[in-house]
Amino acid sequence: MDQLDDILHQDIDPTETQEWVESLDAVINHDGTERAHYLLERMVDSTRRAGGHLPFNPTTEYVNTIPPNLEAKSPGDAAMEWRIRTLIRWNAMAMVVRANRKPGELGGHIASFASSATLYDVGFNHFWRAPSAEHPGDLVFHQGHSSPGIYARSFLEGRISEEQLDLFRMEVAGKGRGLSSYPHPWLMPDYWQVPTVSMGLGPIQAIYQAQFWKYLEHRGLVPKSDRKVWCFMGDGETDEPESLGAISLAGREGLDNLIFVINCNLQRLDGPVRGNGKIIQELEGVFRGAGWNAIKVVWGSYWDPLLARDKDGVLRKLMMETVDGEYQACKAFGGAYTREHFFGKYPQTREMVANLSDDDIWRLNRGGHDPHKVYAAYNAAVNTKGMPTVILAKTVKGYGMGAAGESQNPTHQQKKLDEEAVRHFRDRFQIPIGDDRLKDVPYYHPGKDSPEVQYMLERRKALGGALPQRRRKAEATLKAPELAAFEQITKGTGDREISTTMALVRGMNLLLRDKQIGDRVVPIVADEARTFGMEGMFRQIGIYAPFGQKYRPQDADQLLYYREDQKGQVLQQGISEAGGMASWMAAATSYSISNQAMLPFFIYYSMFGFQRIGDLCWAAGDMRARGFLIGGTSGRTTLNGEGLQHEDGHSHLMAGAIPNVKSYDPTFSYEVAVILQDGTRRMMQEQEDVYYYITVMNENYSHPDLPKGSEEGIIKGMYLFRDSGLGIRDSAKGKSKATAPCVQLLGSGTILREVIAAAELLEKDFGVKSDIWSCPSFVELRRDGFDAERWNRLHPEAEQRVPYVTGLLQGRAGPAVAATDYVREYADQIRAFLPDGMHYTVLGTDGFGRSDTRAHLRDFFEVDRYWIAHAALAALAKEGKVNAKDVSRAIKEYKLDPERPNPMTR
């Protein structure tokens, strides 16, 4: 069997085959490719009906999807754009190299932008529209490691100075003028729109941004437009579950406002992405199977003549069977190597390049570096209707770096170039810098009146203005309802028992009725609406469905039936906390990206919130999101039947680590009301860049009225719920007015009720009085305390500030005991701010959760009323206010086992 037999499939009747092919060519020439596609689909269908086995092949040949004769032609000045691109490449490289010649090892990346410069250049010059009076603007998710190239473009445009380029990764020394390492809206709030460098987060955010734009259009909040979400990512980044985990949603909902551009330089951080395979083919199959339009940009224009001569398909076969590891070697080792090890595999392909020099072979370009091929792909993408598009652009990592790192395994870590490598870079891209200046790697700017800069500015003017750019506030300010509007949940429930989850849902419903805020409320659930008592919203405001409801729901004859609607307000994102969070982020940043302030609520099991999607929560802080995250059925002992992986004991610690998150663990419905009103005012009316985390519970109990004057304390994190009547220490005499032992009891969430019960036990059984403090936010208390402590250190001669906790407890009698449904670290955060000499005991739910009744769990974790009362007595005994026999009596009467293992170890 010769080599051609390997290439061609066995054909029992080649003449008939040729006739079919010629007939199909005639249809294409006369009626176009769509007609030919229709006929082929009919023939495939007939074959399958006859019993023929036709397995679906999700991949196509390893060539460009768009043939040369169908490529849209760029209207730009190709020579000018090449010149601009070379200047951007140089300045991006110079920025990183100069930064790494300074003390301190600032780091930076050259290779990623080197591979993707053309992909960005074509977009900036011809496709990406800025927000303007005529257009709402496109949104571009830049690949994080490519930020030097984006800064370099802005430098030429006059938006960033040379001084700022030298402050790359020096944001502290730069005093507000430094350039962040990657896209960070928190650090550059007028420039970057979305943070992307935590790999995988950009793609999932982009999908849900595109969905949210459709949501806004279908609900009539914004007019329909042709704006697009463009998401750039690396081929290695697709291994992150978040990168591809939601692509089926985009295909299912036909998000034709979404375009992925995957920079396939075939390398991740340490080596080839698929050294033994073909990542472009793999991704094509994945995306096509998910309902995406996949456009491969594999080969540049220099390959077109060779492919045109490939009549027998040998070159295409060679391209298919060559794995990515071999392609990388060819680029790394040059033309002679490629001639021998690639083209030399078959006589036919060796003959194809016989008249090409080794330099000619080396110049055979990859598609992602050919602006003509990239323009054609982008043009096809923006004109695709009814489905999202992915562009798989093959590039060379470290393009232009030569022996210093082009297509080499360590390329990603390359941050420094020696003088010879810099000279090679200069010569290759024809930068007009003399040898005598090369050692300094100077920036190059052709002048603001130069043809290059004028061309760039004209192109951006035609596309609406400069990019990136970020809107800080929505134009319309929406007034939040007053607290009186929440009267339904600020008043007590009497004999009725409800949970704080129910109070929260009632609060949301009150907001939905508000004339200004109602349309802006976006309830988001990850398939748990019924768990949280939100099924009433199904009928009231509907579940968003881009194509409406095409079926009669099984429960259609019930009051609260499952109603989907194209104008639905609830976003039901299925069993995906990451999807729900990305959806929330889209709504929470709509004020900036779409000039439409929205108020999203994402309700989820608290354990699956900050723990599972903490990276997205941190990114939300970075991008100045505004909205409410609701940890439903929270606490380690409250969600009693679910067990270890559901019961949350630490989400507030994670929330508290994000500087602009306000986290609360309320006990009563009025606390929920006060927090909701405060958050709505701050985020919608004042347009502050904060978001709220609220944990709510599924335990039912009665709720009292809002205590007069408690609002400020609820927001600050602590207020006096019940006074013992003993008052405050007489500061003049330094003695307590207390006639009986007294203790300060602190609690939050559902365990505050155990604290209240413990106070009753202490008084009934031991004659101990208790001041009871509700502490909805130990996080806010901690922040206030450290802020005061810092101010005092820096202002030693000024009147010293008193931390809020200190001020509340100053002069109160006895030790303090705190108990929550969270780990000890949560309430322990305020230890430093208790008044001098006040002993502080903290109880918490350290350890793994488990299933049982609430009473058994609270006993197990030693946070129920009996353990709280015992802890109070033990603290009083240390101060000599009660004796050790009282503590022992409590152990006996309350049936506490002093020998049982620490729950932390069980």
C-alpha positions in Angstrom: 0.0 0.0 0.0 1.6 3.3 -1.0 1.2 6.7 0.8 -1.7 7.8 -1.4 -3.7 4.7 -0.2 -3.3 6.0 3.3 -4.6 9.4 2.3 -7.7 8.4 0.3 -10.6 6.4 1.6 -11.4 3.3 -0.3 -13.9 4.1 -3.0 -15.9 1.3 -4.8 -17.0 3.7 -7.6 -14.7 6.8 -8.0 -16.6 7.9 -11.2 -19.9 8.0 -9.3 -18.3 9.8 -6.5 -16.9 12.4 -8.9 -20.3 13.0 -10.4 -21.8 13.7 -7.0 -19.0 16.1 -6.1 -19.5 17.9 -9.4 -23.2 18.1 -8.9 -22.7 19.6 -5.5 -20.2 22.1 -6.9 -22.7 23.1 -9.4 -25.3 23.8 -6.7 -22.8 25.8 -4.7 -21.9 27.9 -7.8 -25.5 28.5 -8.8 -27.4 28.7 -5.4 -24.8 29.1 -2.8 -23.4 27.1 0.1 -26.7 27.3 2.2 -28.6 25.4 -0.5 -25.8 22.8 -0.7 -25.9 22.5 3.1 -29.7 21.9 3.0 -29.4 19.2 0.4 -26.6 17.4 2.3 -28.8 17.5 5.5 -31.7 15.9 3.6 -29.4 13.2 2.2 -28.0 12.5 5.7 -31.5 12.3 7.0 -32.6 9.8 4.3 -29.5 7.6 5.0 -30.2 7.5 8.7 -33.9 6.6 8.1 -32.7 3.7 5.9 -30.6 2.5 8.9 -27.3 3.9 7.9 -24.9 4.6 10.8 -23.6 8.2 10.4 -21.8 9.2 13.5 -21.6 13.0 14.1 -18.2 14.4 13.5 -17.9 17.7 15.5 -14.6 18.7 13.9 -13.6 19.8 10.4 -10.3 19.8 8.6 -7.4 21.5 10.2 -7.7 24.5 7.9 -9.4 27.9 8.0 -13.2 27.8 8.3 -13.6 30.7 5.8 -12.0 30.0 2.4 -10.0 32.8 0.8 -12.7 33.5 -1.8 -15.3 34.2 0.9 -13.1 36.4 3.2 -14.5 39.9 3.9 -11.8 42.5 3.0 -10.6 44.9 5.6 -11.3 48.6 4.6 -8.2 49.7 6.7 -4.7 50.8 5.6 -2.9 47.5 6.1 0.6 49.0 6.0 -0.3 51.7 8.5 -2.0 49.2 10.8 1.2 47.0 10.6 3.2 50.1 11.6 1.0 50.9 14.5 1.0 47.3 15.7 4.9 47.2 15.7 5.0 50.3 17.9 2.5 48.8 20.3 4.5 45.6 20.4 7.7 47.5 21.2 6.3 49.7 23.9 4.6 46.7 25.6 7.8 44.8 25.6 9.8 47.9 26.8 7.3 48.4 29.7 7.9 44.9 31.1 11.6 44.8 30.5 12.1 48.3 32.1 10.0 47.3 35.1 12.1 44.2 35.7 15.4 46.1 35.6 14.3 47.9 38.7 14.8 46.5 42.2 12.0 44.5 43.5 11.2 41.9 40.8 8.0 43.5 39.6 7.3 40.8 37.1 5.1 41.1 34.0 4.4 39.2 30.9 5.6 39.7 27.3 4.7 36.5 25.5 0.9 36.5 25.8 0.4 39.9 24.2 3.1 39.1 21.7 0.9 36.3 20.4 -2.3 38.2 20.4 -1.4 41.7 19.3 -3.0 41.3 15.9 -6.2 39.9 17.5 -6.5 43.1 19.6 -5.4 45.4 16.8 -8.1 44.4 14.4 -10.7 44.7 17.1 -9.6 48.2 18.2 -9.3 49.5 14.6 -12.5 48.1 13.1 -15.0 46.4 15.5 -15.1 47.5 19.1 -17.5 50.4 19.7 -17.3 52.7 22.7 -20.4 53.9 24.6 -21.7 57.0 22.9 -25.0 58.8 22.2 -25.4 56.6 19.1 -24.4 53.2 20.6 -24.4 51.6 24.0 -20.9 50.2 23.4 -19.4 46.8 23.2 -17.7 45.0 26.2 -14.3 43.5 25.8 -12.9 41.0 28.3 -9.2 41.3 27.7 -6.9 38.4 28.5 -5.3 39.4 31.7 -1.7 38.7 30.8 -2.1 41.0 27.7 -2.5 44.2 29.7 0.9 45.7 28.7 -0.3 45.8 25.1 -3.5 47.6 26.0 -1.5 50.2 28.0 0.9 50.5 25.1 -2.0 51.4 22.7 -3.4 53.9 25.2 0.1 55.5 25.4 0.2 56.1 21.6 -3.3 57.5 21.8 -2.2 60.0 24.5 -4.4 58.5 27.3 -1.4 57.2 29.3 1.9 59.0 29.8 5.4 57.7 29.6 5.7 58.3 33.3 2.7 56.0 33.9 4.3 53.3 31.7 7.3 53.4 34.1 4.8 53.0 36.9 3.6 49.6 35.6 3.0 47.4 38.7 4.0 50.3 40.9 0.6 51.4 42.2 1.7 52.4 45.6 4.7 54.5 44.5 2.6 55.8 41.7 0.2 57.5 44.1 -2.9 56.8 41.9 -1.1 57.1 38.6 0.4 53.6 38.5 -0.8 50.9 36.1 -2.3 47.7 37.6 -0.6 44.4 36.7 -3.8 43.1 35.1 -7.4 44.5 34.4 -8.6 45.7 37.9 -11.5 48.1 38.0 -11.0 48.8 41.7 -7.5 50.1 41.0 -8.3 51.9 37.7 -12.0 52.8 38.0 -12.1 54.9 34.8 -10.3 52.4 32.6 -10.8 48.7 33.2 -14.4 47.3 33.2 -13.9 43.7 34.2 -11.2 41.7 36.0 -10.1 38.7 34.0 -6.7 37.4 35.1 -8.0 34.8 37.5 -8.3 32.2 34.7 -11.7 31.0 33.7 -13.7 33.8 35.4 -13.7 36.0 32.2 -15.5 33.4 30.0 -18.2 32.6 32.5 -18.8 36.3 33.2 -18.9 37.1 29.5 -21.6 34.5 28.9 -23.9 35.8 31.7 -23.2 39.4 30.7 -24.5 38.5 27.2 -27.5 36.8 28.7 -28.2 39.7 30.9 -28.2 42.1 28.0 -30.9 40.0 26.3 -32.7 40.0 29.6 -32.6 43.9 29.8 -33.8 44.1 26.2 -36.7 41.6 26.6 -37.8 43.4 29.7 -37.8 46.7 27.9 -35.2 48.3 30.1 -32.9 49.0 27.2 -33.6 49.2 23.5 -32.5 46.3 21.3 -29.1 46.8 19.7 -26.2 45.0 18.0 -23.8 45.5 20.8 -21.4 42.5 21.5 -19.6 40.9 24.4 -16.1 40.0 23.2 -14.2 37.6 25.5 -10.5 36.9 25.0 -8.9 33.8 26.6 -6.0 31.5 26.1 -6.3 27.9 24.9 -4.7 26.7 28.1 -7.3 28.7 30.1 -10.1 26.4 28.7 -9.0 23.7 31.1 -10.6 25.8 33.9 -14.1 24.4 34.6 -15.6 27.9 34.5 -14.2 28.6 31.0 -16.4 26.0 29.3 -18.9 25.1 32.0 -21.6 27.5 30.8 -21.1 27.5 27.0 -24.2 25.3 26.5 -26.3 28.1 28.0 -25.0 30.5 25.3 -25.8 28.0 22.6 -29.2 27.1 24.1 -30.3 30.7 24.3 -28.8 31.7 21.0 -26.7 34.5 22.4 -25.6 36.0 19.1 -24.3 39.0 21.0 -21.4 36.9 22.3 -18.0 36.3 20.7 -15.2 34.3 22.2 -11.7 34.8 20.8 -9.4 32.0 21.9 -5.8 32.7 21.4 -4.5 29.3 20.5 -0.7 29.7 20.8 -0.7 26.0 21.8 1.1 26.7 25.1 0.1 27.1 28.7 2.3 28.2 31.5 4.8 25.3 31.5 4.5 23.6 28.1 2.1 22.6 25.3 -1.6 22.7 26.0 -2.1 19.4 24.2 1.4 18.3 23.2 0.1 14.9 22.0 -3.1 16.2 20.5 -4.7 19.2 18.9 -6.3 21.8 21.1 -8.0 23.7 18.2 -9.7 20.5 17.0 -10.8 19.7 20.6 -12.2 23.1 21.2 -14.0 23.1 17.8 -15.8 19.9 18.7 -16.7 21.2 22.2 -18.2 24.5 21.0 -19.9 23.1 17.9 -21.5 20.4 20.0 -22.7 23.2 22.4 -24.4 25.0 19.5 -21.8 27.6 18.7 -20.6 28.9 15.4 -17.0 27.9 15.4 -14.6 29.8 13.1 -11.0 28.5 12.8 -8.3 30.9 11.9 -5.4 28.4 11.6 -3.3 29.5 8.7 -2.2 32.9 7.4 -2.3 34.1 3.8 1.1 32.7 3.0 -0.3 29.2 3.2 -3.1 29.9 0.7 -1.1 29.1 -2.5 0.1 25.8 -0.9 -3.4 24.8 0.1 -4.7 25.7 -3.3 -2.2 23.3 -4.9 -3.2 20.5 -2.5 -5.5 18.7 -5.0 -5.0 15.3 -3.5 -5.3 16.4 0.2 -1.9 15.3 1.3 -1.1 18.6 2.9 -4.4 18.6 4.7 -3.8 15.1 5.9 -0.3 16.1 7.2 -1.8 19.1 9.0 -4.4 16.9 10.7 -1.9 14.2 11.8 0.7 16.6 13.2 0.2 17.2 16.9 0.6 20.5 18.7 4.0 19.5 20.2 5.4 19.1 16.7 3.9 22.4 15.6 5.7 24.2 18.5 9.0 22.6 17.6 8.7 23.8 14.0 8.2 27.4 15.1 10.9 27.2 17.7 13.6 25.6 15.4 13.0 27.4 12.2 12.6 26.8 8.5 15.1 24.1 7.9 13.7 22.0 10.7 10.2 22.5 9.4 11.2 21.5 5.9 12.7 18.3 7.2 10.4 17.3 10.0 7.0 18.6 8.7 7.0 18.9 4.9 9.5 16.1 4.6 7.1 13.4 5.8 5.6 12.9 2.4 7.1 13.3 -1.1 4.2 15.4 -2.2 4.5 18.0 0.6 8.3 18.1 0.3 7.9 18.9 -3.4 5.4 21.7 -2.6 8.1 23.7 -0.8 11.0 22.7 -3.0 11.2 26.2 -4.5 10.9 27.9 -1.1 13.9 29.0 1.0 14.2 28.1 4.6 13.4 31.7 5.4 10.3 31.5 3.2 9.1 28.4 5.1 9.8 30.1 8.5 7.6 33.0 7.3 4.6 30.8 6.6 2.4 32.5 9.1 -0.3 31.3 11.5 -3.8 32.7 11.1 -3.9 34.7 14.3 -1.0 36.9 13.1 -2.6 37.7 9.7 -4.8 40.8 10.0 -6.7 39.9 6.8 -7.7 36.5 8.1 -8.6 37.9 11.5 -10.7 40.7 10.0 -12.6 38.1 7.9 -13.3 36.0 11.0 -14.4 39.0 13.1 -16.7 40.2 10.3 -18.3 36.8 10.1 -18.8 36.7 13.8 -20.5 40.0 14.2 -22.9 39.1 11.4 -23.8 35.7 12.7 -27.4 35.5 13.8 -29.1 33.1 16.3 -25.9 31.6 17.8 -22.8 32.7 19.7 -19.4 32.5 17.9 -16.0 31.2 18.9 -13.0 32.2 16.9 -10.1 29.7 17.3 -7.0 31.7 16.3 -3.7 29.9 16.0 -0.8 32.0 17.1 2.8 31.8 18.3 3.5 32.5 22.0 6.3 35.0 22.3 5.8 36.1 18.6 8.7 38.3 17.7 10.9 37.4 20.7 13.1 35.1 18.5 15.6 33.0 20.4 14.6 34.7 23.7 11.4 32.9 23.8 9.4 32.4 20.6 7.3 29.2 20.9 9.5 27.8 23.7 8.2 26.1 26.8 9.5 28.7 29.4 8.1 31.6 27.3 5.3 32.5 29.6 7.8 33.3 32.4 10.0 35.5 30.2 10.2 38.9 31.7 13.7 40.1 30.9 15.5 40.4 27.5 19.2 41.0 27.1 20.5 43.6 24.7 20.9 41.2 21.8 17.3 40.0 22.1 16.1 43.6 22.3 18.1 44.4 19.1 16.5 41.4 17.4 13.0 42.7 18.4 13.8 46.2 17.1 15.1 44.9 13.8 12.3 42.5 13.2 9.7 45.3 13.8 11.7 48.1 12.3 11.6 50.4 15.3 13.6 53.7 14.7 15.8 53.5 17.8 19.6 53.7 17.5 22.0 51.1 18.8 23.4 53.7 21.3 19.9 53.8 23.0 19.0 50.1 23.0 20.5 49.4 26.4 17.9 51.6 28.0 15.0 50.0 26.0 13.3 53.4 25.5 9.7 53.9 24.7 8.9 55.1 21.2 6.2 57.6 20.4 6.0 59.0 16.8 4.3 62.2 18.0 0.7 63.2 18.5 0.5 64.6 15.0 2.1 61.6 13.3 0.2 59.7 10.7 0.2 56.6 12.9 -1.4 58.4 15.9 -3.9 60.3 13.7 -5.0 57.1 12.1 -5.5 55.4 15.5 -7.5 58.4 16.8 -9.6 58.6 13.6 -10.5 54.9 13.9 -11.5 55.2 17.5 -13.5 58.3 16.7 -15.4 56.4 14.1 -16.1 53.7 16.7 -17.4 56.1 19.3 -14.3 56.9 21.4 -11.5 55.5 23.4 -11.4 52.0 24.9 -11.1 50.7 27.5 -13.2 53.1 29.4 -15.5 52.7 32.5 -18.6 54.5 33.7 -18.4 55.1 37.4 -22.1 55.8 38.0 -25.4 55.4 36.2 -26.8 58.6 34.9 -30.2 58.1 36.7 -30.2 58.1 40.5 -33.1 56.0 41.9 -34.5 56.9 45.4 -34.6 54.1 47.9 -37.8 53.5 49.8 -37.8 54.7 53.4 -37.7 52.3 56.3 -41.5 52.9 56.8 -42.1 51.1 53.6 -40.9 47.9 55.3 -43.4 48.0 58.1 -44.6 44.6 57.2 -41.4 43.1 58.6 -40.4 45.8 61.1 -43.4 45.0 63.2 -43.5 41.9 65.3 -45.2 38.7 64.2 -47.1 38.1 67.5 -47.9 34.5 67.8 -47.0 33.8 64.2 -43.6 32.1 63.6 -41.6 32.9 60.5 -37.9 32.5 59.5 -35.6 35.2 58.5 -35.6 33.7 55.1 -39.3 34.4 54.9 -38.7 37.9 56.2 -36.1 38.4 53.5 -38.4 37.2 50.7 -41.2 39.5 52.1 -38.7 42.4 52.0 -37.8 41.6 48.4 -41.5 41.6 47.5 -41.9 45.0 49.2 -39.1 46.3 47.0 -40.7 44.8 43.9 -43.7 46.9 44.6 -41.7 50.1 44.9 -42.4 52.4 41.9 -38.7 53.4 41.4 -36.9 50.3 42.5 -39.4 47.5 41.6 -38.4 47.0 38.0 -34.7 47.0 38.9 -34.9 44.1 41.4 -33.4 41.0 39.9 -34.1 37.8 41.9 -31.5 35.1 41.0 -31.6 31.5 42.2 -29.6 28.4 41.5 -32.6 26.0 41.3 -33.6 26.5 45.0 -36.5 29.0 44.8 -39.0 26.7 46.5 -36.5 26.0 49.3 -36.3 29.7 50.1 -40.1 30.2 49.8 -39.8 32.2 46.6 -42.2 30.2 44.4 -44.8 33.1 44.8 -42.6 35.1 42.5 -43.0 32.6 39.7 -46.5 33.8 39.0 -46.1 37.3 40.2 -43.1 38.4 38.1 -42.3 35.3 36.0 -39.1 33.4 35.3 -37.0 34.8 32.5 -37.1 32.6 29.4 -35.7 34.1 26.2 -38.2 32.3 23.9 -41.1 32.3 26.3 -43.0 29.3 27.7 -43.7 26.7 25.0 -45.4 24.2 27.2 -48.2 24.0 29.7 -46.6 23.5 33.1 -47.7 20.4 35.2 -48.9 22.7 38.0 -50.8 25.2 35.7 -54.0 24.7 37.6 -52.3 25.8 40.9 -52.1 29.3 42.3 -48.3 29.4 42.3 -47.6 27.6 39.0 -44.2 27.5 37.3 -44.5 30.5 34.8 -41.8 31.2 32.3 -41.9 34.4 30.3 -39.7 36.4 27.9 -40.3 39.4 30.1 -39.8 37.4 33.3 -37.9 39.1 36.1 -36.5 36.0 38.0 -33.3 34.5 36.7 -33.4 30.8 37.4 -29.9 29.6 36.6 -30.2 25.9 37.2 -27.9 23.9 39.5 -24.9 26.2 39.2 -23.7 28.4 41.9 -21.0 29.8 39.6 -23.6 30.5 37.0 -25.8 32.2 39.5 -22.9 34.3 40.8 -21.8 35.3 37.3 -25.4 36.3 36.5 -25.5 38.3 39.7 -22.3 40.1 38.7 -23.7 41.0 35.3 -26.7 42.6 37.0 -24.6 44.1 39.8 -22.4 46.0 37.3 -25.1 46.9 34.9 -25.0 50.5 36.3 -21.5 50.8 34.8 -21.7 48.6 31.7 -25.2 49.4 30.5 -26.0 52.6 32.4 -28.9 50.8 34.0 -28.7 50.5 37.8 -30.1 47.1 38.9 -30.6 45.6 42.3 -29.8 41.8 42.1 -30.4 39.3 44.9 -28.6 36.0 44.5 -30.0 33.5 47.0 -28.1 30.2 47.6 -27.2 27.7 50.3 -24.7 29.7 52.3 -22.2 26.9 52.4 -22.1 26.9 48.6 -21.7 30.6 48.4 -18.4 32.2 49.4 -16.8 28.8 49.8 -17.6 27.5 46.4 -17.4 30.7 44.4 -15.1 32.8 46.5 -12.9 33.7 43.5 -16.0 35.2 41.7 -17.0 37.0 45.0 -13.5 38.6 45.1 -13.8 39.6 41.5 -17.1 41.1 42.2 -15.5 43.4 44.8 -12.8 44.3 42.3 -15.3 45.3 39.6 -17.3 47.4 42.1 -20.5 45.2 42.0 -23.6 46.4 43.8 -26.3 44.0 45.1 -27.3 41.5 47.8 -25.8 38.0 48.2 -28.1 36.0 50.4 -26.7 33.0 52.2 -30.0 31.1 52.7 -30.6 28.3 55.3 -27.4 29.4 56.9 -25.5 28.4 60.0 -23.9 25.1 61.2 -26.8 24.0 63.4 -29.8 25.6 61.7 -29.9 23.6 58.5 -30.3 20.6 60.7 -30.9 17.7 58.4 -28.5 18.4 55.5 -25.1 17.5 57.1 -21.5 18.2 56.6 -21.3 19.7 53.2 -24.3 22.0 53.6 -23.9 23.5 57.0 -22.0 26.7 57.0 -19.8 27.9 59.8 -17.3 30.3 58.2 -18.8 32.2 55.2 -18.8 35.4 57.2 -15.0 35.2 57.6 -14.6 34.8 53.9 -17.0 37.7 53.2 -15.2 39.8 55.7 -12.0 39.5 53.8 -13.4 41.4 50.9 -13.0 45.1 51.8 -16.2 46.4 50.1 -18.5 43.7 51.3 -20.9 44.5 54.2 -21.8 41.2 55.9 -24.7 40.6 58.3 -26.1 37.7 60.3 -29.5 39.0 61.5 -31.8 37.3 64.0 -35.1 39.2 63.6 -37.2 40.4 60.7 -36.8 44.0 61.7 -33.0 43.6 61.4 -33.5 42.2 57.9 -35.6 45.2 57.1 -33.1 47.8 58.3 -30.2 46.1 56.5 -32.2 45.8 53.2 -33.2 49.5 53.4 -29.7 50.6 54.2 -28.2 48.6 51.4 -30.7 49.7 48.8 -30.1 53.3 49.8 -26.4 53.1 49.6 -26.2 51.1 46.4 -29.1 52.6 44.4 -29.5 56.1 45.8 -26.0 57.0 46.8 -24.4 54.7 44.2 -21.7 53.5 46.6 -19.4 50.7 45.4 -20.3 48.1 48.0 -22.3 44.9 48.1 -24.1 43.1 50.9 -23.9 39.5 52.2 -26.8 38.5 54.5 -27.2 35.1 56.0 -30.8 34.1 56.7 -32.2 30.9 58.3 -35.0 28.4 57.8 -35.9 28.2 61.5 -39.3 29.5 62.4 -40.0 31.6 65.6 -41.8 34.7 66.6 -40.3 38.1 66.0 -40.6 41.3 68.1 -41.2 44.9 67.0 -38.3 47.0 65.9 -36.8 48.5 69.1 -36.9 52.3 69.0 -33.5 53.8 68.1 -31.8 50.5 67.2 -31.4 51.2 63.5 -27.9 52.7 63.8 -26.7 49.9 65.9 -28.0 47.3 63.5 -26.1 48.8 60.7 -22.9 49.3 62.8 -23.2 45.7 63.9 -24.3 45.8 67.6 -27.1 47.2 69.8 -28.6 46.5 73.2 -31.4 44.1 72.8 -32.3 43.8 76.5 -31.0 45.7 79.4 -30.6 43.9 82.8 -31.6 47.1 84.6 -28.4 47.3 86.5 -27.2 50.1 84.2 -23.6 51.3 83.6 -20.7 51.4 86.1 -20.4 54.6 88.1 -17.3 55.9 86.4 -16.7 58.6 89.1 -16.4 56.0 91.9 -15.1 53.2 89.7 -17.7 50.8 91.2 -20.6 49.0 89.7 -24.1 49.7 90.7 -24.9 46.0 90.3 -26.5 44.4 93.3 -26.2 40.9 91.7 -23.6 39.2 89.4 -24.0 40.5 85.9 -22.7 39.3 82.5 -22.7 40.7 79.0 -24.2 38.2 76.5 -23.6 38.7 72.8 -25.1 36.7 69.9 -26.2 36.8 66.3 -28.4 34.9 63.9 -30.4 32.0 65.3 -28.0 31.5 68.3 -29.1 34.9 69.7 -32.3 33.2 70.7 -30.2 30.6 72.7 -28.4 33.6 74.3 -31.8 35.0 75.3 -32.8 31.7 76.8 -29.4 31.4 78.6 -30.0 34.8 80.2 -33.3 33.4 81.6 -31.5 30.3 82.9 -28.8 32.4 84.6 -31.3 34.5 86.4 -33.7 31.7 87.4 -31.1 29.2 88.5 -28.2 31.4 89.8 -29.6 34.9 90.3 -27.2 36.3 87.5 -28.4 39.3 85.5 -27.6 39.7 81.8 -27.4 42.5 79.4 -28.2 41.0 76.0 -26.6 42.4 72.8 -27.6 41.6 69.3 -24.6 41.6 67.0 -25.7 41.4 63.4 -22.2 42.0 62.1 -19.0 41.2 64.0 -17.2 42.0 60.7 -18.4 45.6 60.8 -17.5 45.9 64.5 -14.0 44.6 63.8 -13.5 47.1 60.9 -14.7 50.0 63.1 -12.4 48.9 65.9 -9.2 48.6 63.8 -10.0 51.9 62.0 -10.2 53.7 65.4 -7.1 51.9 66.6 -5.2 53.0 63.5 -6.4 56.6 63.7 -5.3 56.8 67.4 -1.8 55.5 66.6 -1.4 58.1 63.9 -2.8 61.0 65.9 -1.2 60.6 69.4 -1.9 64.1 70.5 -5.5 64.3 69.3 -8.5 63.3 71.3 -8.5 59.5 71.0 -11.4 57.8 69.2 -13.4 55.1 71.0 -14.2 51.9 69.0 -18.0 51.4 68.8 -17.8 48.1 70.7 -15.8 49.7 73.5 -18.2 52.6 73.8 -21.2 50.3 74.1 -19.7 48.0 76.7 -17.7 50.6 78.7 -18.9 50.6 82.2 -21.0 47.5 81.9 -20.7 45.0 84.7 -19.2 41.6 84.4 -17.5 39.5 81.7 -18.7 39.1 78.2 -19.7 35.9 76.4 -20.5 35.6 72.7 -22.1 32.7 70.8 -23.0 32.4 67.1 -23.7 29.6 64.7 -20.3 30.2 63.1 -16.7 29.3 64.1 -15.2 31.0 67.1 -13.0 33.3 64.9 -16.2 35.1 63.8 -17.1 36.6 67.1 -13.5 36.6 68.3 -12.8 39.4 65.8 -13.8 42.0 68.4 -11.7 40.8 71.3 -9.2 43.6 71.0 -11.9 46.2 71.4 -13.6 45.1 74.6 -13.0 47.5 77.5 -9.8 47.0 79.4 -10.2 44.2 82.0 -13.4 42.7 80.5 -13.0 39.0 80.2 -14.3 37.6 76.9 -15.4 34.1 76.1 -16.4 33.0 72.6 -18.4 30.0 71.7 -18.7 28.8 68.1 -19.4 25.8 65.9 -15.8 24.8 65.1 -15.6 21.4 63.4 -17.4 19.4 60.7 -21.2 19.7 60.4 -23.5 16.7 60.6 -27.2 15.8 60.5 -29.4 15.8 63.5 -32.0 18.0 65.2 -31.1 21.6 66.0 -31.2 20.9 69.7 -28.7 18.0 69.4 -26.4 19.9 67.0 -26.3 22.9 69.3 -25.5 20.7 72.2 -22.8 18.9 70.2 -21.1 22.2 69.2 -21.6 23.6 72.7 -23.5 26.7 71.6 -27.0 26.1 73.1 -28.4 27.9 76.1 -26.9 25.5 78.6 -23.4 25.8 77.3 -23.8 29.6 77.1 -25.0 29.8 80.7 -22.2 27.5 81.8 -19.6 29.7 80.0 -21.0 32.8 81.7 -20.8 31.2 85.1 -17.2 30.1 84.5 -16.2 33.6 83.5 -17.9 35.0 86.6 -16.1 32.5 88.8 -12.8 33.7 87.5 -13.7 37.2 88.6 -14.9 35.9 92.0 -18.5 36.9 91.4 -19.7 33.3 91.8 -17.9 30.3 93.2 -16.6 27.2 91.5 -19.4 25.1 93.1 -21.9 27.1 91.0 -20.0 26.2 87.9 -20.0 22.5 88.9 -23.7 22.7 89.7 -24.4 24.0 86.2 -22.5 21.2 84.7 -24.5 18.7 86.7 -28.0 20.3 86.3 -27.5 21.1 82.6 -26.2 17.6 82.0 -22.9 18.8 80.4 -20.3 16.1 79.8 -16.9 17.6 80.8 -15.0 14.5 79.5 -16.4 14.3 76.0 -14.0 15.2 73.1 -13.8 18.6 71.6 -16.3 18.8 68.7 -13.5 20.2 66.6 -11.9 16.8 66.6 -15.0 14.7 66.0 
